[in-house]
Structures are given as C-alpha cells and as structure tokens.
Amino acid sequence: MRARTSAPFLLATLVLLASCGPLVQIGGNDTPPASLLTLRATATPGAIAPAAKPATVMVVVPAAAGALQTLRVPVTVSEVELQYLVGATWSEQPNRLFRRVLADTIVARGLIVIDPRGPSPRADMTLSGTLADFGLDVRVAANPQVNVRYDAVLNSSTGTLIAARRFEASAPVASKSPAVVGAALNDAANRVAGEVADWVAAAKK
C-alpha cells in the first residue's frame, strides 16, 4: 500500500520550514569587495647556528578581542567609541592571519612550529595569547596610526607557565585608505612577531 500525505499536513510542513529560514546558504547577496587585505611575514632565516635538536613550538591561534572578531578593521575614534574602516576587509579574521605571521617568523629563528590542528608529537613549548588591538587609531587627528597589541603566554610541554608578556607596536599612516592602513598593520604585526620570536627562542636556551 502507498502512504498518502494529506494536503493540509504538507502545507503546514512547508510553512514551518519557511519560517526557519534557508537550510543552506551559499555565497551572499552583498557585492564582493574590490580587494581583500592580508598579512605576510617579512622575516627571513638569519645566520643562526643549527641546534642539535631544534625546539618545537605549538603556535595557537590567538584569542581575539570582541572588536576584532570580524573581517573589518576597527577604528578608534575616541576613548569610548569605535567605528570600522570603510572599504577595508580582511581575507580572514586578523587573529588567524597574525598566527601565520607568528609561525613563519618563529620558523625563521630556527625553531620548528607544530600545527595544533594535526596529529603531532607534544611540542616543547606552546605559545598562546590574545590579540587585544589590531586597528587604526585616529584619536589624535593630526597623527593617525595603527596599533598592534599581543598578550603572549608561553607554556612548557607539561602546561607549566614559562613566561607571559605583552608586545606592542605602532606605525603612522599617511592616509586612511584601506591599502595604506593594511600595509601599516602588516609592518606593525611583523615587528611584534619578531619580538615574540626572539622571546620564544631565548626561552628555550
């Protein structure tokens, strides 16, 4: 026997599904941005004597402050007000982009970086932290600048705290265009990453 579905039941089911919204959404209705901002590590391997057994470091994606949990670039306009830079869009959330800059810079210092997403042996150290600031600051209108602040935590393979430290860098911007701001943030991010990498390398000695 073939089961029969009554018309009222079918109609009620369709109405219920419609009220829940689309089950799958592919793409979006917004016009795609003309370009996307990203970060690139500028560190190159230096003249470092190879260690008999290079230290291994697991670099965890930093936690992000609320204003940075987006693809937009925050602009600090006063002590209690934030806006977002018009026309500026990251290719990924900035904390994920910054993690890659950190990892590449640490590798350039002669250490081995372990990817936390893959099945890997326990690392000698784990670098985690919070990306607390990563945007444009226009509170002094005559001297706009970008600020990067990373609060780092370094733990041993057993989870014991080795050290914790705040790293900061700023860079002036000549204009508020997305390309100029993005380049300045890349410069500041690389300076912070360089200091973090030196700190991590020294912790293993």
C-alpha beads as a LAMMPS data file, in Angstrom:
LAMMPS data file: protein, C-alpha beads

205 atoms
204 bonds

1 atom types
1 bond types

-500.0 500.0 xlo xhi
-500.0 500.0 ylo yhi
-500.0 500.0 zlo zhi

Masses

1 110.0

Atoms # bond

1 1 1 0.000 0.000 0.000
2 1 1 1.203 3.563 -0.779
3 1 1 1.184 6.038 2.100
4 1 1 -0.781 9.198 1.367
5 1 1 0.078 12.626 2.751
6 1 1 -2.789 14.982 3.268
7 1 1 -2.599 18.423 1.683
8 1 1 -3.085 20.286 4.998
9 1 1 -0.198 18.374 6.598
10 1 1 2.100 19.072 3.634
11 1 1 1.200 22.771 3.675
12 1 1 1.879 23.030 7.394
13 1 1 5.278 21.374 6.931
14 1 1 6.267 23.824 4.186
15 1 1 5.206 26.802 6.278
16 1 1 7.285 25.529 9.226
17 1 1 10.390 25.089 7.070
18 1 1 9.969 28.529 5.555
19 1 1 9.770 30.108 8.996
20 1 1 13.131 28.552 9.903
21 1 1 14.867 30.313 7.021
22 1 1 17.095 28.698 4.390
23 1 1 18.737 25.465 5.481
24 1 1 21.796 26.101 3.320
25 1 1 23.089 29.454 2.129
26 1 1 25.828 29.558 -0.473
27 1 1 27.659 32.805 -1.071
28 1 1 25.932 36.034 -0.177
29 1 1 23.872 38.820 -1.607
30 1 1 26.362 41.592 -0.896
31 1 1 28.596 42.946 -3.623
32 1 1 32.072 41.402 -3.188
33 1 1 34.820 43.841 -2.139
34 1 1 37.199 45.112 -4.793
35 1 1 40.142 43.672 -2.834
36 1 1 40.945 41.913 0.437
37 1 1 43.639 42.714 2.976
38 1 1 46.031 40.069 4.264
39 1 1 49.247 39.755 6.283
40 1 1 52.599 38.405 5.127
41 1 1 55.643 37.539 7.222
42 1 1 58.721 39.521 6.255
43 1 1 61.237 37.563 8.350
44 1 1 63.939 35.601 6.563
45 1 1 66.184 32.941 8.131
46 1 1 69.203 34.578 9.708
47 1 1 72.704 33.295 10.376
48 1 1 71.709 31.064 13.288
49 1 1 73.868 28.102 14.280
50 1 1 71.765 24.959 13.826
51 1 1 70.844 23.303 17.104
52 1 1 71.425 19.600 17.633
53 1 1 67.725 19.316 18.335
54 1 1 65.673 22.385 17.345
55 1 1 62.975 23.321 19.815
56 1 1 59.391 22.654 18.805
57 1 1 56.676 25.240 19.397
58 1 1 52.939 24.908 19.022
59 1 1 51.518 28.272 17.970
60 1 1 47.851 28.562 18.892
61 1 1 45.510 30.950 17.094
62 1 1 45.286 33.946 19.453
63 1 1 42.014 34.757 21.101
64 1 1 40.601 37.969 19.656
65 1 1 39.111 40.968 21.391
66 1 1 35.440 41.499 20.557
67 1 1 36.108 44.320 18.086
68 1 1 38.422 42.001 16.131
69 1 1 36.021 39.099 15.740
70 1 1 35.153 40.300 12.263
71 1 1 36.719 40.785 8.838
72 1 1 36.585 44.556 9.256
73 1 1 39.280 46.946 10.505
74 1 1 38.334 48.752 13.727
75 1 1 38.980 52.474 14.036
76 1 1 39.331 54.017 17.496
77 1 1 37.803 57.492 17.260
78 1 1 37.574 58.270 20.986
79 1 1 38.117 56.636 24.344
80 1 1 34.618 55.134 24.210
81 1 1 33.829 54.865 20.505
82 1 1 34.820 52.526 17.693
83 1 1 33.971 52.588 14.017
84 1 1 35.046 50.357 11.138
85 1 1 37.188 51.459 8.207
86 1 1 35.068 51.874 5.092
87 1 1 36.172 49.637 2.229
88 1 1 38.612 47.544 4.292
89 1 1 38.006 43.782 4.514
90 1 1 40.386 41.068 5.713
91 1 1 40.688 37.793 3.821
92 1 1 40.391 36.026 7.214
93 1 1 39.913 37.159 10.786
94 1 1 43.044 39.078 11.800
95 1 1 43.909 36.740 14.675
96 1 1 44.239 33.836 12.202
97 1 1 46.331 35.929 9.819
98 1 1 48.521 37.048 12.718
99 1 1 49.025 33.458 13.852
100 1 1 50.574 32.619 10.473
101 1 1 52.911 35.615 10.679
102 1 1 53.970 34.472 14.160
103 1 1 54.567 30.908 12.987
104 1 1 56.579 31.935 9.913
105 1 1 58.701 34.338 11.954
106 1 1 59.421 31.741 14.631
107 1 1 60.465 29.262 11.936
108 1 1 62.846 31.902 10.566
109 1 1 64.525 31.907 14.000
110 1 1 65.416 28.233 13.591
111 1 1 62.620 26.655 15.637
112 1 1 60.093 24.073 14.484
113 1 1 56.437 25.094 14.578
114 1 1 53.834 22.411 15.243
115 1 1 50.386 22.837 13.715
116 1 1 47.821 22.396 16.517
117 1 1 45.256 21.072 14.038
118 1 1 47.207 17.997 13.017
119 1 1 48.282 14.802 14.791
120 1 1 51.695 15.872 16.052
121 1 1 54.033 14.944 18.881
122 1 1 53.883 17.074 22.019
123 1 1 55.714 20.348 21.465
124 1 1 58.438 21.591 23.806
125 1 1 56.513 24.842 24.246
126 1 1 53.060 26.208 23.472
127 1 1 52.570 29.838 22.504
128 1 1 49.090 31.216 23.050
129 1 1 47.653 34.608 23.894
130 1 1 45.213 37.339 22.944
131 1 1 45.272 39.770 20.052
132 1 1 43.945 42.728 22.024
133 1 1 44.429 45.530 19.500
134 1 1 44.793 45.438 15.752
135 1 1 43.409 48.524 14.058
136 1 1 43.571 52.214 13.260
137 1 1 43.684 54.904 15.939
138 1 1 42.562 58.420 14.955
139 1 1 42.109 59.904 18.416
140 1 1 44.883 62.371 17.512
141 1 1 43.549 63.564 14.169
142 1 1 46.876 65.056 13.074
143 1 1 48.767 61.812 13.753
144 1 1 46.691 58.736 12.861
145 1 1 48.436 55.431 13.478
146 1 1 47.833 51.712 13.596
147 1 1 48.311 49.764 16.823
148 1 1 49.029 46.075 17.367
149 1 1 48.971 44.550 20.845
150 1 1 49.500 40.874 21.586
151 1 1 49.409 39.459 25.116
152 1 1 51.503 36.299 24.877
153 1 1 51.635 33.265 27.163
154 1 1 54.354 30.628 26.860
155 1 1 53.867 27.222 28.486
156 1 1 56.077 24.145 28.724
157 1 1 55.141 20.751 27.338
158 1 1 53.606 19.892 30.710
159 1 1 51.477 23.036 30.786
160 1 1 53.669 24.887 33.280
161 1 1 53.858 28.622 32.716
162 1 1 57.256 29.668 31.408
163 1 1 56.548 33.363 30.909
164 1 1 53.889 35.878 29.928
165 1 1 54.481 39.224 28.257
166 1 1 52.747 41.999 26.347
167 1 1 54.081 43.011 22.941
168 1 1 53.085 46.229 21.194
169 1 1 53.947 48.141 18.034
170 1 1 52.575 51.206 16.276
171 1 1 53.078 52.675 12.835
172 1 1 51.993 56.030 11.391
173 1 1 49.704 56.171 8.377
174 1 1 49.770 58.825 5.667
175 1 1 46.121 58.304 4.790
176 1 1 43.099 56.300 5.868
177 1 1 42.834 54.294 2.663
178 1 1 42.497 50.526 3.190
179 1 1 45.723 49.779 1.288
180 1 1 47.794 52.207 3.362
181 1 1 46.278 51.062 6.659
182 1 1 46.709 47.407 5.691
183 1 1 50.388 47.924 4.843
184 1 1 50.991 49.718 8.146
185 1 1 49.284 46.922 10.098
186 1 1 51.423 44.362 8.267
187 1 1 54.551 46.288 9.271
188 1 1 53.497 46.569 12.920
189 1 1 52.410 42.917 13.042
190 1 1 55.796 41.785 11.750
191 1 1 57.642 43.878 14.318
192 1 1 55.570 42.332 17.103
193 1 1 56.102 38.851 15.635
194 1 1 59.855 39.444 15.513
195 1 1 59.976 40.374 19.197
196 1 1 57.813 37.386 20.109
197 1 1 60.002 35.023 18.089
198 1 1 63.174 36.303 19.809
199 1 1 61.458 35.895 23.198
200 1 1 60.408 32.320 22.438
201 1 1 63.846 31.387 21.093
202 1 1 65.521 32.784 24.210
203 1 1 63.152 30.864 26.493
204 1 1 64.467 27.548 25.212
205 1 1 68.105 28.357 25.908

Bonds

1 1 1 2
2 1 2 3
3 1 3 4
4 1 4 5
5 1 5 6
6 1 6 7
7 1 7 8
8 1 8 9
9 1 9 10
10 1 10 11
11 1 11 12
12 1 12 13
13 1 13 14
14 1 14 15
15 1 15 16
16 1 16 17
17 1 17 18
18 1 18 19
19 1 19 20
20 1 20 21
21 1 21 22
22 1 22 23
23 1 23 24
24 1 24 25
25 1 25 26
26 1 26 27
27 1 27 28
28 1 28 29
29 1 29 30
30 1 30 31
31 1 31 32
32 1 32 33
33 1 33 34
34 1 34 35
35 1 35 36
36 1 36 37
37 1 37 38
38 1 38 39
39 1 39 40
40 1 40 41
41 1 41 42
42 1 42 43
43 1 43 44
44 1 44 45
45 1 45 46
46 1 46 47
47 1 47 48
48 1 48 49
49 1 49 50
50 1 50 51
51 1 51 52
52 1 52 53
53 1 53 54
54 1 54 55
55 1 55 56
56 1 56 57
57 1 57 58
58 1 58 59
59 1 59 60
60 1 60 61
61 1 61 62
62 1 62 63
63 1 63 64
64 1 64 65
65 1 65 66
66 1 66 67
67 1 67 68
68 1 68 69
69 1 69 70
70 1 70 71
71 1 71 72
72 1 72 73
73 1 73 74
74 1 74 75
75 1 75 76
76 1 76 77
77 1 77 78
78 1 78 79
79 1 79 80
80 1 80 81
81 1 81 82
82 1 82 83
83 1 83 84
84 1 84 85
85 1 85 86
86 1 86 87
87 1 87 88
88 1 88 89
89 1 89 90
90 1 90 91
91 1 91 92
92 1 92 93
93 1 93 94
94 1 94 95
95 1 95 96
96 1 96 97
97 1 97 98
98 1 98 99
99 1 99 100
100 1 100 101
101 1 101 102
102 1 102 103
103 1 103 104
104 1 104 105
105 1 105 106
106 1 106 107
107 1 107 108
108 1 108 109
109 1 109 110
110 1 110 111
111 1 111 112
112 1 112 113
113 1 113 114
114 1 114 115
115 1 115 116
116 1 116 117
117 1 117 118
118 1 118 119
119 1 119 120
120 1 120 121
121 1 121 122
122 1 122 123
123 1 123 124
124 1 124 125
125 1 125 126
126 1 126 127
127 1 127 128
128 1 128 129
129 1 129 130
130 1 130 131
131 1 131 132
132 1 132 133
133 1 133 134
134 1 134 135
135 1 135 136
136 1 136 137
137 1 137 138
138 1 138 139
139 1 139 140
140 1 140 141
141 1 141 142
142 1 142 143
143 1 143 144
144 1 144 145
145 1 145 146
146 1 146 147
147 1 147 148
148 1 148 149
149 1 149 150
150 1 150 151
151 1 151 152
152 1 152 153
153 1 153 154
154 1 154 155
155 1 155 156
156 1 156 157
157 1 157 158
158 1 158 159
159 1 159 160
160 1 160 161
161 1 161 162
162 1 162 163
163 1 163 164
164 1 164 165
165 1 165 166
166 1 166 167
167 1 167 168
168 1 168 169
169 1 169 170
170 1 170 171
171 1 171 172
172 1 172 173
173 1 173 174
174 1 174 175
175 1 175 176
176 1 176 177
177 1 177 178
178 1 178 179
179 1 179 180
180 1 180 181
181 1 181 182
182 1 182 183
183 1 183 184
184 1 184 185
185 1 185 186
186 1 186 187
187 1 187 188
188 1 188 189
189 1 189 190
190 1 190 191
191 1 191 192
192 1 192 193
193 1 193 194
194 1 194 195
195 1 195 196
196 1 196 197
197 1 197 198
198 1 198 199
199 1 199 200
200 1 200 201
201 1 201 202
202 1 202 203
203 1 203 204
204 1 204 205
